[in-house]
Amino acid sequence: MRTREVIPSIAWIILGVMICLGSTSMRLGSLSSPGPGLFPFIIGCVMILVSISQAIVYAFKKSETGHFWQNREGVKGVIIVLVLLSFYALALMHLGFSLCTFLFFVAILKTLGRKSWNYALSTALIVSFFSYMVFAVWLKINLPKGPLGI
C-alpha cells in the first residue's frame, strides 16, 4: 500500500463530497432544464469517482522508488502545462473559445502526449467541438467568440 498516494485521494473524495453537498443548496434542476447547482454537483461526483478509483489502484500497487519532482521530465511537464494554461487564459478573449481550446489540446497532445499530428488534430477537433456543444448549445453559456465568430 502506498499511503502517501491514498491519503490525497481520500482528501479529494472529501472535497468532492463537500462540493456535492454545497451544490445541493442551489437548485439542481434537471438535464433538460439545468439549475445553477447541477454542473458543480456533476463535477463533485466525477471527483469522487476518480478519487475512489485512484485510491483503489494505489492501495494495491507496490511502492516505487523515486519521487515525481526528482524526475526532470515530470517537472518539465508541469511547467509546460502551466505555460500552456497561461497562454490559453490570455488568448481566450482574443481567439475565442473554440479556436483557443483546439490549439490548447493540439499543443498538449503534441508536447506532452507525443502523439502524431493526425491524432492530435483529430482529438483536439473532437474535444473542442463537444466542448462547444455542451457549453454553448446545451447549457447556453456565452463563450468568447474569436475572429471566426464561433
ZATIVO-446473 format. One line per 5 residues: number of its first residue (from 1); their letters; for each residue x negated, y, z negated of C-alpha. Coordinates in steps of 0.25 Angstrom, whole numbers, plus 5000, padded with zeros to 4 digits. Layout:
ZATIVO-446473
NUM) a) X:Y:Z ~ ...
This chain:
ZATIVO-446473
1) mrtre) 5000:5000:5000 ~ 4995:5014:5004 ~ 5001:5022:4993 ~ 4995:5035:4998 ~ 5004:5034:5010
6) vipsi) 5016:5028:5003 ~ 5017:5040:4994 ~ 5018:5051:5004 ~ 5029:5042:5011 ~ 5037:5042:4998
11) awiil) 5035:5057:4997 ~ 5041:5059:5012 ~ 5052:5049:5008 ~ 5056:5058:4996 ~ 5055:5071:5005
16) gvmic) 5064:5064:5015 ~ 5074:5061:5005 ~ 5073:5075:5000 ~ 5075:5081:5014 ~ 5087:5071:5016
21) lgsts) 5093:5076:5003 ~ 5091:5090:5005 ~ 5097:5089:5019 ~ 5110:5083:5014 ~ 5113:5096:5006
26) mrlgs) 5114:5102:5020 ~ 5125:5098:5030 ~ 5120:5085:5037 ~ 5131:5085:5047 ~ 5132:5074:5058
31) lsspg) 5124:5070:5070 ~ 5134:5078:5079 ~ 5134:5090:5070 ~ 5121:5090:5062 ~ 5120:5099:5050
36) pglfp) 5108:5106:5044 ~ 5104:5094:5035 ~ 5105:5083:5046 ~ 5091:5086:5052 ~ 5084:5086:5039
41) fiigc) 5091:5074:5034 ~ 5087:5066:5046 ~ 5072:5071:5044 ~ 5073:5067:5030 ~ 5078:5053:5034
46) vmilv) 5067:5051:5044 ~ 5057:5056:5034 ~ 5062:5045:5024 ~ 5062:5034:5035 ~ 5048:5037:5040
51) sisqa) 5042:5039:5026 ~ 5048:5025:5021 ~ 5042:5018:5034 ~ 5029:5025:5031 ~ 5029:5021:5016
56) ivyaf) 5032:5006:5020 ~ 5021:5006:5030 ~ 5011:5012:5021 ~ 5016:5003:5009 ~ 5012:4990:5017
61) kkset) 5000:4996:5024 ~ 4986:4993:5020 ~ 4977:5004:5015 ~ 4967:5010:5025 ~ 4955:5018:5022
66) ghfwq) 4953:5032:5026 ~ 4962:5044:5026 ~ 4969:5051:5037 ~ 4961:5064:5034 ~ 4948:5057:5035
71) nregv) 4951:5053:5049 ~ 4947:5064:5059 ~ 4958:5060:5069 ~ 4969:5062:5058 ~ 4964:5076:5055
76) kgvii) 4963:5079:5070 ~ 4977:5074:5072 ~ 4983:5083:5060 ~ 4976:5095:5066 ~ 4981:5092:5080
81) vlvll) 4996:5091:5075 ~ 4995:5104:5067 ~ 4989:5111:5078 ~ 5000:5106:5088 ~ 5011:5109:5078
86) sfyal) 5006:5123:5076 ~ 5006:5125:5092 ~ 5020:5119:5092 ~ 5025:5129:5082 ~ 5018:5141:5088
91) almhl) 5023:5137:5103 ~ 5037:5133:5099 ~ 5043:5146:5101 ~ 5035:5149:5114 ~ 5036:5136:5121
96) gfslc) 5049:5131:5116 ~ 5053:5118:5108 ~ 5053:5108:5120 ~ 5040:5112:5126 ~ 5033:5114:5113
101) tflff) 5038:5101:5108 ~ 5034:5094:5121 ~ 5020:5100:5121 ~ 5018:5097:5106 ~ 5021:5082:5108
106) vailk) 5012:5081:5120 ~ 5001:5087:5112 ~ 5003:5078:5100 ~ 5004:5065:5109 ~ 4992:5068:5117
111) tlgrk) 4983:5073:5106 ~ 4987:5064:5094 ~ 4994:5053:5101 ~ 4984:5052:5112 ~ 4996:5048:5122
116) swnya) 4996:5048:5137 ~ 5001:5060:5144 ~ 5013:5053:5149 ~ 5017:5048:5135 ~ 5014:5062:5128
121) lstal) 5022:5069:5139 ~ 5034:5060:5139 ~ 5035:5058:5124 ~ 5034:5073:5122 ~ 5045:5076:5132
126) ivsff) 5054:5066:5126 ~ 5051:5071:5112 ~ 5053:5086:5116 ~ 5066:5082:5124 ~ 5072:5075:5112
131) symvf) 5068:5085:5102 ~ 5075:5096:5111 ~ 5087:5087:5112 ~ 5088:5085:5097 ~ 5085:5099:5092
136) avwlk) 5091:5108:5104 ~ 5102:5100:5109 ~ 5107:5091:5098 ~ 5104:5100:5086 ~ 5106:5113:5094
141) inlpk) 5093:5119:5088 ~ 5088:5131:5095 ~ 5074:5127:5099 ~ 5063:5137:5104 ~ 5065:5138:5119
146) gplgi) 5052:5139:5127 ~ 5049:5145:5141 ~ 5057:5133:5147 ~ 5069:5137:5140 ~ 5070:5123:5132
